[in-house]
């Protein structure tokens, strides 16, 4: 269950950035969100 929170937060951030951003900025934001979520889930910030 502890892994669900960052995944949900990442999904919400992805949806918001998908709706609000355009072009290269959107791509960079999506990649950054996914990288940060992966680092958090796999133990980088623990």
C-alpha positions in Angstrom: 0.0 0.0 0.0 2.9 2.4 0.6 3.8 2.2 -3.1 0.3 3.3 -4.1 0.6 6.9 -2.9 3.5 8.0 -5.1 1.9 6.2 -8.1 -1.4 8.0 -7.6 0.4 11.3 -7.1 2.5 10.7 -10.3 -0.7 9.8 -12.2 -2.4 13.0 -11.1 0.7 15.0 -12.0 0.8 13.3 -15.4 -2.9 14.1 -16.1 -2.4 17.8 -15.0 0.7 18.3 -17.1 -0.9 16.5 -20.1 -3.8 19.0 -20.0 -1.9 22.2 -19.3 1.4 21.9 -21.1 2.4 21.6 -24.7 5.3 20.5 -26.9 8.7 19.8 -25.5 7.8 21.3 -22.1 5.1 18.6 -21.8 7.5 15.8 -22.7 10.2 17.0 -20.2 7.6 17.3 -17.4 6.2 13.8 -18.1 9.7 12.3 -18.1 10.6 14.1 -14.9 7.5 13.0 -13.1 8.0 9.4 -14.1 11.7 9.4 -13.1 10.9 10.9 -9.7 8.2 8.4 -9.1 10.5 5.5 -10.1 13.3 6.8 -7.8 10.9 7.1 -4.9 9.3 3.7 -5.4 12.6 1.9 -5.9 14.3 3.3 -2.8 16.2 6.4 -3.9 14.6 8.7 -1.3 14.1 6.3 1.5 
